[in-house]
Amino acid sequence: MPPSTAAVAVGSSLGSDRGRLWRSLRRNPLGLAGGVLLLLVLLVALFAPLLAPYDPAEVHFDTPFQVPGTVGFALGTDDLGRDIYSRILYGTQASVQVGLLSVALAVVIGAPLGLLAGYWRWLDGIVSRLTDVMLAFPFLIIAVGLAAINGASLGNAAIALGIAQIPTMIRVVRAETFRVKELDYVLSAQAMSAGPTRILGGHILPNIVSAIIVQATVIIPVAVIGEAILSFLGLGIQPPGSSLGIMLSDAQQYIFRAPSAAVFPGLAIMVICLAFNLFGDALRDALDPSSARK
């Protein structure tokens, strides 16, 4: 049987949206650069065990403080002779893991609460007060509490950072829900006695997914920096695990003797955050052309 007119229209609409998204990204050189950089970061995180020439905890007591470019140690070694290049690869993997886990927690909890608060006015006050309470506890305080209860770890760092980002996600989704629920097609669905579940799941949520995605690209670099801070303070990943924050913490003891041990992890953090920020900014403009910069 030939496809229905509605099915053809939906398919054409989806194809048009994908085409518009790609055209918008192509017109944004910084966005394309951010996308390529982000792809490289994700590939490094995924294939770190294959790309690293050494185990990140492997020590070489006979070759400490090797300078970058030394044969066998492309970026040099630290005070214990550990390969800085290998440790950066594994540290990038840990940073991406924490970023993804944090954003997953923020979306899973924050998005539904934002939807409910934006749709039902009587719930808005309750969710808003809950948001205020969560904002009163910085991620560092949450991380200290989790470390005291369960010990410092990558998982606890991700939970602390994810909880800290839930209020922002709630506010973004709540504002978008307020906006979309006043549009004609939602009002028409209400007039046709469509239930709240169908309106929220079938009409509102699909039209605010882009805002959630863009907010996720904002959360991840914040989580990456937060993980580095927690690991630097001893509240995140613990030795012998590799983290960019741990590398910075160790390098401060011999910063003048081997500055490269601090410079390269710092550059890695910068590259990861820059990749997500550039791509997220371009994605925002592509999904919402009205917000594009002139």
C-alpha positions as CSV (number, residue, x, y, z in Angstrom):
1,M,0.0,0.0,0.0
2,P,1.3,3.5,-0.7
3,P,2.3,5.5,2.3
4,S,-0.3,7.9,3.8
5,T,-0.1,11.7,3.2
6,A,0.6,12.2,7.0
7,A,3.4,9.7,7.0
8,V,5.0,11.4,4.0
9,A,4.6,14.8,5.6
10,V,6.2,13.6,8.8
11,G,9.1,12.0,6.9
12,S,9.6,15.1,4.9
13,S,9.6,17.3,8.0
14,L,12.2,15.1,9.7
15,G,14.4,15.2,6.6
16,S,14.0,18.9,6.4
17,D,15.0,19.4,10.1
18,R,18.1,17.2,9.6
19,G,19.0,19.1,6.5
20,R,18.6,22.5,8.2
21,L,20.6,21.4,11.2
22,W,23.5,20.2,8.9
23,R,23.4,23.4,6.8
24,S,23.5,25.6,10.0
25,L,26.5,23.6,11.4
26,R,28.3,23.9,8.1
27,R,28.0,27.6,8.1
28,N,29.6,27.8,11.6
29,P,33.3,27.1,11.3
30,L,33.8,27.2,15.1
31,G,31.0,24.7,15.5
32,L,32.5,22.4,13.0
33,A,35.9,22.7,14.6
34,G,34.3,22.0,18.0
35,G,32.5,18.9,16.5
36,V,35.8,17.5,15.1
37,L,37.6,18.2,18.4
38,L,34.7,16.6,20.4
39,L,34.9,13.5,18.2
40,L,38.6,13.3,18.8
41,V,38.1,13.6,22.6
42,L,35.4,10.9,22.6
43,L,37.6,8.6,20.5
44,V,40.5,9.1,22.9
45,A,38.2,8.4,25.9
46,L,36.9,5.3,24.2
47,F,40.1,3.8,23.0
48,A,42.5,5.0,25.8
49,P,43.6,1.5,26.7
50,L,44.6,0.9,23.1
51,L,46.3,4.2,22.5
52,A,48.3,4.4,25.8
53,P,51.8,2.9,25.5
54,Y,51.9,2.2,29.2
55,D,49.6,1.5,32.1
56,P,48.9,4.9,33.8
57,A,50.1,3.5,37.1
58,E,53.3,1.9,35.8
59,V,56.3,3.5,37.4
60,H,59.9,3.8,36.0
61,F,62.1,4.7,38.9
62,D,65.1,5.0,36.6
63,T,63.5,7.6,34.3
64,P,61.8,10.3,36.4
65,F,61.3,13.9,35.2
66,Q,61.9,13.0,31.5
67,V,61.4,16.0,29.2
68,P,58.8,16.0,26.4
69,G,60.2,14.3,23.3
70,T,62.2,11.7,25.1
71,V,62.3,8.4,23.3
72,G,59.6,6.2,24.7
73,F,57.9,9.1,26.6
74,A,56.4,11.5,24.1
75,L,55.2,14.0,26.8
76,G,57.8,13.1,29.4
77,T,57.4,11.5,32.8
78,D,56.5,12.6,36.3
79,D,58.4,12.2,39.6
80,L,57.8,8.5,39.7
81,G,58.6,8.0,36.0
82,R,55.0,7.4,35.0
83,D,54.3,8.3,31.4
84,I,52.4,11.6,31.2
85,Y,50.9,10.8,27.8
86,S,49.3,7.6,29.0
87,R,48.0,9.2,32.2
88,I,46.5,12.0,30.1
89,L,44.7,9.5,27.9
90,Y,43.2,7.7,30.9
91,G,42.5,11.0,32.6
92,T,40.5,12.1,29.6
93,Q,38.5,8.9,29.8
94,A,37.7,9.6,33.4
95,S,36.7,13.2,32.7
96,V,34.3,12.1,29.9
97,Q,32.9,9.4,32.1
98,V,32.2,11.8,34.9
99,G,30.7,14.3,32.5
100,L,28.3,11.8,30.9
101,L,27.3,10.3,34.2
102,S,26.6,13.8,35.7
103,V,24.5,14.9,32.7
104,A,22.6,11.6,32.8
105,L,21.7,12.1,36.4
106,A,20.7,15.8,35.8
107,V,18.5,14.9,32.9
108,V,16.9,11.8,34.5
109,I,15.9,13.8,37.6
110,G,15.8,17.4,36.4
111,A,13.8,17.0,33.2
112,P,10.8,15.2,34.6
113,L,10.6,17.7,37.6
114,G,10.9,20.6,35.2
115,L,8.1,19.2,33.0
116,L,5.8,18.7,36.0
117,A,6.5,22.1,37.4
118,G,6.0,23.8,34.1
119,Y,2.7,22.0,33.4
120,W,1.0,22.1,36.8
121,R,1.1,25.4,38.6
122,W,0.4,23.8,42.0
123,L,3.5,21.7,41.6
124,D,5.6,24.7,40.6
125,G,5.9,26.0,44.1
126,I,7.0,22.7,45.5
127,V,9.6,22.0,42.9
128,S,10.9,25.6,43.1
129,R,11.4,25.3,46.9
130,L,13.2,21.9,46.3
131,T,15.4,23.7,43.7
132,D,16.3,26.4,46.2
133,V,17.2,23.8,48.8
134,M,19.5,22.0,46.3
135,L,21.1,25.3,45.3
136,A,22.0,25.9,49.0
137,F,24.5,22.9,48.8
138,P,27.4,23.5,46.5
139,F,28.8,20.4,44.8
140,L,31.9,20.5,47.0
141,I,29.8,20.1,50.2
142,I,27.9,17.2,48.6
143,A,31.2,15.6,47.5
144,V,32.6,15.9,51.0
145,G,29.5,14.2,52.4
146,L,29.5,11.4,49.9
147,A,33.2,10.9,50.5
148,A,32.7,10.7,54.2
149,I,29.9,8.1,53.8
150,N,31.2,6.0,50.9
151,G,34.7,7.1,50.3
152,A,36.1,9.2,47.5
153,S,35.6,7.7,44.0
154,L,34.7,8.5,40.4
155,G,31.0,7.5,41.0
156,N,30.6,9.7,44.0
157,A,32.2,12.6,42.1
158,A,29.7,12.1,39.3
159,I,26.8,12.0,41.7
160,A,27.9,15.2,43.5
161,L,28.3,17.0,40.2
162,G,25.1,15.7,38.8
163,I,23.1,16.7,41.8
164,A,24.6,20.2,41.6
165,Q,23.3,20.5,38.0
166,I,19.8,19.3,38.6
167,P,18.4,22.7,39.6
168,T,19.7,24.3,36.4
169,M,18.1,21.5,34.3
170,I,14.8,21.9,36.2
171,R,14.8,25.6,35.5
172,V,15.6,25.2,31.8
173,V,12.9,22.5,31.2
174,R,10.4,24.4,33.3
175,A,10.8,27.6,31.3
176,E,10.5,25.7,28.0
177,T,7.4,23.8,29.2
178,F,5.8,27.1,30.2
179,R,6.5,28.4,26.7
180,V,5.4,25.3,24.7
181,K,2.2,24.6,26.6
182,E,0.8,27.9,25.5
183,L,1.3,27.2,21.8
184,D,-1.7,26.5,19.6
185,Y,-1.2,22.7,19.0
186,V,-1.0,22.1,22.8
187,L,-4.1,24.2,23.4
188,S,-5.9,22.3,20.6
189,A,-4.9,19.0,22.2
190,Q,-6.3,20.1,25.5
191,A,-9.5,21.2,23.8
192,M,-9.8,17.7,22.4
193,S,-9.6,16.3,25.9
194,A,-6.2,14.8,25.5
195,G,-4.8,13.7,28.9
196,P,-1.8,15.2,30.6
197,T,0.4,12.1,29.9
198,R,-0.3,12.4,26.2
199,I,0.2,16.1,26.1
200,L,3.5,16.0,28.1
201,G,4.9,13.0,26.3
202,G,3.5,13.5,22.8
203,H,3.5,17.3,22.4
204,I,5.6,19.1,24.9
205,L,8.6,16.8,25.5
206,P,9.4,16.2,21.8
207,N,9.5,20.0,21.3
208,I,11.9,20.8,24.2
209,V,14.3,17.9,23.6
210,S,16.6,20.4,21.8
211,A,16.8,22.6,24.8
212,I,17.7,19.6,27.0
213,I,20.4,18.5,24.6
214,V,21.9,22.0,24.5
215,Q,21.9,22.3,28.3
216,A,23.6,18.9,28.5
217,T,26.5,20.2,26.4
218,V,26.8,23.0,28.9
219,I,26.7,20.7,31.9
220,I,29.4,18.4,30.7
221,P,32.4,20.9,30.6
222,V,31.3,22.2,34.1
223,A,31.4,18.6,35.3
224,V,34.8,18.0,33.7
225,I,36.2,21.0,35.6
226,G,34.4,20.0,38.8
227,E,35.9,16.5,38.6
228,A,39.4,18.0,38.2
229,I,38.7,20.1,41.3
230,L,37.5,17.2,43.3
231,S,40.4,15.0,42.3
232,F,42.8,17.8,43.0
233,L,41.4,18.0,46.5
234,G,41.4,14.3,47.0
235,L,37.6,13.9,46.8
236,G,37.3,12.3,43.4
237,I,39.3,9.5,41.7
238,Q,41.9,8.1,44.0
239,P,45.4,6.9,43.2
240,P,46.5,4.7,41.5
241,G,43.6,5.7,39.2
242,S,44.5,8.4,36.7
243,S,42.8,11.8,36.6
244,L,43.7,15.1,35.2
245,G,43.0,16.7,38.6
246,I,45.3,14.2,40.3
247,M,48.0,14.9,37.8
248,L,47.7,18.7,38.5
249,S,47.8,18.0,42.3
250,D,50.9,15.9,42.0
251,A,52.7,18.3,39.6
252,Q,52.4,21.3,42.0
253,Q,55.1,19.8,44.2
254,Y,57.7,20.0,41.4
255,I,56.2,22.7,39.1
256,F,59.5,24.5,38.5
257,R,61.5,21.3,37.9
258,A,59.0,19.7,35.5
259,P,56.4,22.3,34.4
260,S,55.2,20.1,31.5
261,A,53.7,17.7,34.1
262,A,51.2,20.4,34.9
263,V,50.9,22.1,31.5
264,F,49.8,19.1,29.6
265,P,47.0,18.0,31.9
266,G,45.8,21.6,32.1
267,L,45.8,21.8,28.3
268,A,43.8,18.5,28.2
269,I,41.1,20.0,30.4
270,M,41.0,23.1,28.3
271,V,40.6,21.1,25.1
272,I,37.8,18.9,26.5
273,C,35.8,21.9,27.7
274,L,36.5,23.9,24.6
275,A,35.2,21.0,22.4
276,F,31.9,20.7,24.3
277,N,31.4,24.5,24.5
278,L,32.1,25.2,20.8
279,F,29.9,22.3,19.6
280,G,27.2,23.1,22.2
281,D,27.1,26.8,21.1
282,A,26.8,25.8,17.4
283,L,24.1,23.2,18.3
284,R,22.1,25.8,20.1
285,D,22.2,28.1,17.1
286,A,21.3,25.3,14.7
287,L,18.4,24.0,16.8
288,D,17.1,27.5,17.5
289,P,17.9,29.8,14.6
290,S,16.2,32.8,16.4
291,S,19.1,32.7,19.0
292,A,21.8,32.7,16.4
293,R,24.4,35.4,16.7
294,K,24.3,38.0,14.0
